[in-house]
Amino acid sequence: MNTGKYVFSQLVEFLPQRVFDGIVTKYGGNKYVMHFTCWNHLLAMMFGQLTRRDSLRDLIVALEAHYRKSYHLGFGKNITRSNLSKANENRNSKIFEEYTYYMIDIARRKRANNDFEIQGKVYAFDSTTIDLCLSVFWWAKFRKHKAVIKLHTLYDISTQIPAFIHITKASVNDINAMDVIPYEYGAYYVFDRGYVDYARLYSICSHSAYFVVRAKKP
């Protein structure tokens, strides 16, 4: 009989829980919470990603299959579809967003290298569309029977890790996402021709950064 820790628990040990708890306190995430804390919530959603669950119902079925191990896996006493869906709907997403960027920063620093001969960081920026269920994501309505969002990603080429992510409705023009990019001094930004907007490109120069973009016409 294996008396060691579960693989999932071993992975969780790499997460700095004190940092997460500090962020939760900042946003009052556990206020009035009795059992299903923000930490339990985070681990449950991570479990869903790692086990490739494709719906809330699918995730709950998987969690219920391991209910005897729930406490040791960090999920808390009990998780129901009701309390998980309420947590997804009501909890401040800034808690998980801020923690995500904290972890991304750690990963980028660990994978930092000097493979490029030029000085300064190099980023590529582009977007992709993701289809959603219209009845759940009504705010992302794109067509009569379809919901879609755009995921705008700033990709750190040297570390191969996303440095910044911005989510918008699919109807938002890609160019508008350039306004929220956190430009860095001395960094290089690579864009496709769809991002040719001279006022916004000039804004990059005003941050003492550089850009590379394809011309709209050869």
Residue frames as qw, qx, qy, qz and C-alpha x, y, z in Angstrom:
[[0.000, 0.888, 0.460, 0.000, 0.00, 0.00, 0.00],
 [0.411, 0.441, -0.016, 0.798, 1.37, 3.40, -1.02],
 [0.385, -0.730, -0.436, 0.359, 1.59, 5.68, 2.02],
 [0.362, -0.102, 0.128, 0.918, 3.23, 8.56, 0.14],
 [0.240, 0.540, 0.191, -0.784, 1.60, 11.73, -1.15],
 [0.635, 0.596, 0.491, 0.018, -0.60, 11.80, -4.21],
 [0.532, 0.206, 0.317, 0.758, 0.99, 13.17, -7.38],
 [0.005, -0.805, -0.336, -0.489, -1.46, 16.09, -7.41],
 [0.540, -0.830, -0.096, 0.107, -0.51, 16.96, -3.82],
 [0.697, -0.251, 0.201, 0.641, 3.16, 16.90, -4.77],
 [0.336, 0.501, 0.353, 0.715, 2.49, 19.35, -7.61],
 [0.256, -0.883, -0.292, -0.262, 0.54, 21.66, -5.29],
 [0.682, -0.571, -0.077, 0.450, 3.56, 21.89, -2.96],
 [0.508, 0.138, 0.220, 0.822, 5.28, 24.04, -5.60],
 [0.047, -0.755, -0.355, -0.549, 2.59, 26.71, -5.22],
 [0.216, 0.107, -0.470, 0.849, 3.39, 29.49, -2.71],
 [0.265, -0.635, -0.718, -0.106, 0.19, 29.34, -0.65],
 [0.305, -0.573, -0.331, 0.685, 1.16, 32.25, 1.60],
 [0.055, -0.126, 0.320, 0.937, 1.29, 34.54, -1.41],
 [0.236, -0.384, -0.730, -0.514, -2.14, 33.33, -2.51],
 [0.356, -0.620, -0.642, 0.276, -3.55, 33.82, 0.99],
 [0.220, -0.404, -0.092, 0.883, -2.24, 37.37, 0.98],
 [0.110, -0.074, -0.511, -0.850, -4.03, 38.10, -2.30],
 [0.330, -0.501, -0.779, -0.182, -7.24, 36.51, -0.96],
 [0.318, -0.583, -0.463, 0.587, -7.07, 38.76, 2.12],
 [0.123, -0.180, 0.196, 0.956, -6.50, 41.78, -0.12],
 [0.315, -0.140, -0.521, -0.781, -9.77, 41.14, -1.99],
 [0.515, -0.104, 0.505, -0.685, -11.71, 39.64, 0.94],
 [0.515, 0.158, -0.715, -0.446, -12.18, 36.40, -0.95],
 [0.402, -0.138, -0.892, 0.156, -12.86, 34.20, 2.10],
 [0.245, -0.094, 0.348, -0.900, -15.24, 36.59, 3.82],
 [0.720, 0.004, 0.243, -0.650, -18.24, 34.70, 5.20],
 [0.703, 0.281, -0.618, -0.211, -16.86, 31.44, 3.76],
 [0.777, -0.444, 0.330, -0.299, -17.29, 28.38, 5.97],
 [0.861, -0.120, 0.479, 0.123, -15.81, 25.49, 4.02],
 [0.742, 0.447, 0.324, 0.382, -15.08, 25.96, 0.30],
 [0.280, -0.770, 0.098, 0.565, -12.25, 28.50, 0.48],
 [0.437, 0.820, -0.242, -0.280, -10.51, 30.24, -2.40],
 [0.112, -0.539, 0.827, 0.118, -7.60, 27.82, -2.05],
 [0.558, 0.161, 0.805, -0.122, -9.98, 24.84, -2.32],
 [0.565, 0.733, 0.209, -0.315, -11.53, 26.55, -5.32],
 [0.196, 0.777, -0.531, -0.275, -8.16, 27.05, -7.02],
 [0.256, -0.317, 0.911, 0.068, -7.11, 23.43, -6.54],
 [0.612, 0.375, 0.659, -0.224, -10.44, 22.09, -7.79],
 [0.540, 0.796, -0.006, -0.273, -10.16, 24.11, -11.01],
 [0.028, 0.673, -0.715, -0.185, -6.51, 23.09, -11.42],
 [0.493, -0.046, 0.867, -0.060, -7.55, 19.46, -11.08],
 [0.640, 0.606, 0.394, -0.259, -10.08, 20.01, -13.83],
 [0.363, 0.827, -0.350, -0.249, -7.43, 21.44, -16.15],
 [0.134, -0.533, 0.833, 0.070, -4.85, 18.73, -15.46],
 [0.445, 0.106, 0.886, -0.075, -7.40, 15.95, -15.96],
 [0.058, 0.004, -0.606, -0.793, -8.88, 17.60, -19.06],
 [0.188, 0.537, 0.757, -0.321, -12.44, 17.98, -17.80],
 [0.135, 0.239, 0.481, 0.833, -14.57, 19.67, -20.47],
 [0.354, -0.607, -0.337, -0.627, -17.49, 20.87, -18.34],
 [0.313, -0.474, 0.483, -0.667, -18.48, 21.67, -14.76],
 [0.910, -0.129, 0.074, -0.386, -20.56, 18.50, -14.60],
 [0.856, 0.309, -0.375, 0.174, -17.63, 16.44, -15.87],
 [0.199, 0.525, -0.565, 0.605, -15.36, 17.97, -13.22],
 [0.587, -0.378, 0.367, -0.614, -17.81, 17.24, -10.40],
 [0.975, 0.041, -0.128, -0.176, -18.13, 13.60, -11.54],
 [0.674, 0.398, -0.484, 0.391, -14.33, 13.27, -11.43],
 [0.082, -0.497, 0.516, -0.692, -14.12, 14.91, -8.00],
 [0.791, -0.264, 0.180, -0.521, -16.88, 12.71, -6.61],
 [0.923, 0.179, -0.339, 0.030, -14.98, 9.65, -7.81],
 [0.555, 0.251, -0.514, 0.604, -12.17, 10.73, -5.47],
 [0.408, -0.747, -0.078, -0.519, -14.32, 11.98, -2.59],
 [0.860, -0.459, -0.147, 0.169, -12.50, 9.77, -0.05],
 [0.680, -0.014, -0.007, 0.733, -9.28, 11.57, -0.98],
 [0.108, 0.869, 0.282, 0.393, -10.86, 15.03, -1.18],
 [0.451, -0.888, 0.038, 0.078, -9.33, 16.39, 2.03],
 [0.710, -0.377, 0.351, 0.480, -5.82, 15.08, 1.28],
 [0.529, 0.416, 0.425, 0.605, -5.96, 16.49, -2.26],
 [0.193, -0.176, -0.124, 0.957, -6.77, 19.92, -0.85],
 [0.151, -0.400, -0.578, -0.695, -10.36, 20.25, -2.08],
 [0.377, -0.263, 0.328, -0.825, -11.91, 20.57, 1.37],
 [0.469, 0.004, 0.785, -0.405, -14.62, 18.44, 2.92],
 [0.484, 0.447, 0.751, 0.044, -17.06, 18.29, 0.04],
 [0.054, 0.302, -0.327, -0.894, -17.58, 19.90, -3.36],
 [0.474, 0.527, 0.692, -0.139, -20.94, 20.07, -5.09],
 [0.364, 0.426, 0.478, 0.677, -21.79, 21.45, -8.50],
 [0.148, -0.900, -0.379, -0.155, -23.86, 24.10, -6.74],
 [0.443, -0.827, 0.043, 0.343, -21.12, 25.55, -4.52],
 [0.570, -0.140, 0.427, 0.688, -18.50, 25.31, -7.28],
 [0.258, 0.602, 0.512, 0.556, -20.72, 27.10, -9.81],
 [0.241, -0.938, -0.247, -0.014, -21.58, 29.80, -7.23],
 [0.566, -0.594, 0.198, 0.536, -17.88, 30.27, -6.47],
 [0.491, 0.171, 0.500, 0.693, -17.11, 30.61, -10.20],
 [0.078, 0.760, 0.477, 0.435, -19.85, 33.18, -10.57],
 [0.336, -0.916, -0.196, -0.094, -19.40, 35.26, -7.43],
 [0.694, -0.505, 0.067, 0.509, -15.73, 35.23, -6.47],
 [0.121, 0.919, -0.188, -0.326, -13.53, 38.09, -7.53],
 [0.900, 0.382, 0.033, 0.207, -11.56, 36.94, -10.58],
 [0.168, 0.877, -0.357, 0.273, -8.79, 39.41, -9.66],
 [0.692, -0.546, 0.463, -0.095, -7.68, 36.95, -6.94],
 [0.879, 0.077, 0.427, 0.195, -6.81, 34.29, -9.49],
 [0.552, 0.795, 0.021, 0.250, -5.61, 36.75, -12.12],
 [0.120, -0.893, 0.393, -0.184, -3.09, 38.36, -9.76],
 [0.734, -0.398, 0.550, 0.017, -1.85, 34.97, -8.56],
 [0.851, 0.416, 0.273, 0.170, -1.52, 33.79, -12.16],
 [0.388, 0.863, -0.176, 0.271, 0.71, 36.72, -13.06],
 [0.437, -0.741, 0.496, -0.118, 2.78, 36.09, -9.93],
 [0.842, -0.102, 0.520, 0.101, 3.37, 32.48, -11.02],
 [0.704, 0.668, 0.130, 0.202, 4.03, 33.54, -14.62],
 [0.047, 0.926, -0.336, 0.165, 6.70, 35.95, -13.39],
 [0.639, -0.505, 0.581, 0.001, 8.41, 33.13, -11.46],
 [0.856, 0.243, 0.434, 0.143, 8.32, 30.85, -14.51],
 [0.510, 0.840, -0.018, 0.184, 9.68, 33.53, -16.83],
 [0.183, -0.859, 0.467, -0.099, 12.58, 34.31, -14.49],
 [0.744, -0.291, 0.600, 0.045, 13.48, 30.62, -14.26],
 [0.769, 0.377, 0.455, 0.243, 13.44, 30.21, -18.04],
 [0.153, 0.953, -0.130, -0.226, 15.22, 33.47, -18.84],
 [0.808, -0.032, 0.342, 0.479, 18.10, 33.08, -21.31],
 [0.009, -0.753, 0.242, 0.612, 20.33, 35.08, -23.64],
 [0.666, 0.231, 0.645, 0.295, 19.66, 33.17, -26.87],
 [0.390, 0.864, 0.265, 0.177, 18.91, 36.40, -28.74],
 [0.609, 0.113, -0.040, 0.784, 21.84, 38.56, -29.70],
 [0.049, -0.639, -0.122, -0.758, 19.84, 41.77, -29.30],
 [0.126, -0.035, -0.652, 0.747, 19.49, 43.38, -25.90],
 [0.457, 0.022, 0.157, -0.875, 16.02, 43.60, -24.39],
 [0.480, 0.173, 0.830, -0.225, 13.04, 41.29, -24.23],
 [0.212, 0.094, -0.632, -0.740, 11.23, 40.18, -27.39],
 [0.437, 0.276, 0.694, -0.500, 7.46, 39.70, -27.45],
 [0.096, -0.156, -0.732, -0.657, 4.93, 38.60, -30.07],
 [0.334, 0.250, 0.494, -0.763, 1.33, 39.78, -29.82],
 [0.303, -0.064, -0.711, -0.631, -1.71, 38.19, -31.44],
 [0.568, -0.045, 0.409, -0.713, -5.25, 37.01, -30.74],
 [0.173, -0.058, -0.949, -0.258, -7.34, 33.88, -31.08],
 [0.582, -0.228, -0.073, -0.777, -11.07, 33.25, -30.80],
 [0.009, 0.016, -0.962, 0.273, -12.70, 30.79, -28.40],
 [0.480, -0.334, -0.535, -0.609, -16.26, 29.48, -28.81],
 [0.105, -0.050, 0.733, -0.670, -18.46, 29.47, -25.69],
 [0.057, -0.497, -0.865, -0.036, -21.94, 28.36, -24.68],
 [0.059, -0.448, -0.201, -0.869, -24.31, 31.29, -25.35],
 [0.582, -0.631, -0.426, -0.286, -26.73, 30.36, -22.55],
 [0.713, -0.482, -0.244, 0.447, -23.93, 30.61, -19.98],
 [0.393, -0.290, 0.107, 0.866, -21.79, 33.39, -21.49],
 [0.273, 0.801, 0.532, 0.035, -24.64, 35.63, -22.67],
 [0.113, -0.897, 0.070, 0.422, -22.42, 38.71, -22.40],
 [0.304, -0.420, 0.649, 0.556, -20.15, 37.29, -25.13],
 [0.653, 0.546, 0.506, -0.142, -22.92, 37.02, -27.75],
 [0.236, -0.356, 0.544, 0.722, -21.41, 37.10, -31.24],
 [0.288, -0.075, -0.645, -0.704, -24.18, 35.78, -33.46],
 [0.660, -0.306, -0.149, -0.670, -27.78, 34.74, -32.84],
 [0.948, -0.268, -0.095, -0.142, -26.86, 31.30, -31.52],
 [0.818, 0.184, -0.258, 0.480, -23.16, 31.70, -30.77],
 [0.379, -0.918, 0.103, 0.049, -20.97, 33.18, -28.06],
 [0.804, 0.317, -0.118, 0.490, -17.31, 33.93, -28.73],
 [0.354, -0.898, 0.097, 0.244, -14.47, 35.70, -26.93],
 [0.620, 0.669, -0.289, 0.290, -11.07, 36.86, -28.09],
 [0.773, -0.552, 0.040, 0.310, -7.95, 35.95, -26.18],
 [0.376, 0.867, -0.231, 0.231, -5.22, 38.55, -26.81],
 [0.882, -0.391, 0.032, 0.260, -1.83, 37.17, -25.76],
 [0.149, 0.889, -0.427, 0.064, 1.56, 38.81, -25.34],
 [0.991, -0.040, -0.042, 0.118, 4.04, 35.95, -25.80],
 [0.291, -0.813, 0.478, 0.158, 7.57, 36.11, -24.37],
 [0.802, 0.492, -0.320, -0.108, 9.56, 34.54, -27.20],
 [0.244, 0.574, -0.731, 0.277, 12.74, 33.82, -25.23],
 [0.307, -0.197, 0.804, -0.470, 11.01, 31.98, -22.37],
 [0.328, -0.143, -0.808, -0.467, 8.08, 30.69, -24.50],
 [0.151, -0.463, -0.771, 0.410, 5.65, 31.73, -21.76],
 [0.015, -0.773, -0.417, -0.478, 2.71, 34.17, -22.11],
 [0.313, 0.003, -0.377, 0.872, 3.54, 37.39, -20.27],
 [0.268, 0.217, 0.267, -0.900, 0.14, 39.10, -20.56],
 [0.032, 0.348, 0.893, 0.283, -3.40, 37.97, -21.43],
 [0.262, 0.208, 0.178, -0.925, -6.41, 40.15, -22.20],
 [0.171, 0.365, 0.908, 0.116, -9.93, 38.82, -22.83],
 [0.265, 0.267, -0.001, -0.927, -12.52, 40.75, -24.83],
 [0.708, 0.445, 0.421, -0.353, -15.70, 40.16, -26.80],
 [0.653, 0.142, 0.577, 0.469, -15.10, 38.78, -30.29],
 [0.323, 0.859, 0.350, 0.189, -16.47, 41.98, -31.81],
 [0.291, -0.887, 0.163, 0.321, -13.58, 44.04, -30.39],
 [0.654, 0.713, -0.228, 0.110, -11.02, 44.94, -33.05],
 [0.876, -0.104, -0.180, 0.436, -7.56, 43.48, -32.40],
 [0.351, 0.541, -0.121, 0.754, -6.02, 46.95, -32.64],
 [0.436, -0.746, -0.010, -0.503, -7.87, 48.09, -29.50],
 [0.901, -0.385, -0.132, 0.147, -6.02, 45.48, -27.43],
 [0.616, 0.361, -0.192, 0.673, -2.78, 47.35, -28.09],
 [0.176, -0.746, 0.071, -0.639, -3.97, 50.01, -25.65],
 [0.759, -0.589, 0.116, -0.251, -3.69, 47.67, -22.64],
 [0.876, 0.188, -0.284, 0.341, -0.32, 46.07, -23.37],
 [0.517, -0.829, 0.082, 0.199, 2.14, 46.80, -20.50],
 [0.659, 0.670, -0.185, 0.287, 5.00, 48.09, -22.65],
 [0.755, -0.542, 0.045, 0.366, 8.49, 47.75, -21.20],
 [0.026, 0.907, -0.330, -0.260, 11.51, 49.97, -21.66],
 [0.039, -0.590, 0.758, 0.276, 13.87, 48.63, -24.34],
 [0.596, 0.109, 0.792, -0.076, 11.63, 45.68, -25.31],
 [0.156, 0.184, -0.646, -0.724, 10.75, 44.60, -28.86],
 [0.568, 0.301, 0.584, -0.495, 7.15, 43.90, -29.92],
 [0.037, -0.084, 0.810, 0.580, 6.29, 41.85, -33.02],
 [0.518, 0.399, 0.430, -0.623, 2.87, 42.32, -34.65],
 [0.456, 0.344, 0.739, 0.357, 1.03, 41.06, -37.71],
 [0.119, 0.227, 0.350, 0.901, -0.23, 43.46, -40.38],
 [0.295, -0.677, -0.619, -0.268, -3.64, 43.68, -38.69],
 [0.483, -0.691, -0.311, 0.439, -2.07, 45.83, -35.97],
 [0.395, 0.201, 0.165, 0.881, -0.87, 48.62, -38.24],
 [0.159, -0.911, -0.363, -0.110, -2.13, 51.74, -36.50],
 [0.505, 0.489, -0.209, 0.680, 0.41, 54.55, -36.54],
 [0.330, -0.720, 0.166, -0.587, -0.86, 56.36, -33.46],
 [0.888, -0.431, 0.102, -0.126, -0.65, 53.19, -31.37],
 [0.875, 0.194, -0.101, 0.432, 2.71, 52.21, -32.85],
 [0.203, 0.682, -0.221, 0.668, 4.03, 55.67, -31.96],
 [0.642, -0.662, 0.114, -0.369, 2.85, 55.02, -28.39],
 [0.961, -0.123, -0.058, 0.242, 5.30, 52.11, -28.26],
 [0.562, 0.454, -0.149, 0.675, 8.14, 54.45, -29.17],
 [0.233, -0.750, 0.117, -0.608, 7.03, 56.87, -26.45],
 [0.847, -0.509, 0.109, -0.106, 7.71, 54.04, -23.96],
 [0.023, -0.734, 0.669, 0.113, 11.29, 53.80, -25.32],
 [0.705, -0.003, 0.709, 0.000, 10.41, 50.40, -26.79],
 [0.111, 0.367, -0.649, -0.658, 10.55, 49.07, -30.37],
 [0.753, 0.290, 0.445, -0.389, 8.14, 47.37, -32.75],
 [0.058, -0.205, 0.815, 0.539, 8.31, 45.10, -35.79],
 [0.573, 0.430, 0.508, -0.478, 5.17, 44.89, -37.93],
 [0.432, 0.212, 0.723, 0.496, 4.28, 43.62, -41.38],
 [0.156, 0.218, -0.160, -0.950, 3.16, 46.26, -43.85],
 [0.621, 0.381, 0.486, -0.483, -0.45, 46.10, -45.03],
 [0.753, 0.645, -0.003, -0.127, 0.74, 46.18, -48.65],
 [0.862, -0.058, 0.179, 0.470, 3.92, 44.58, -50.05]]
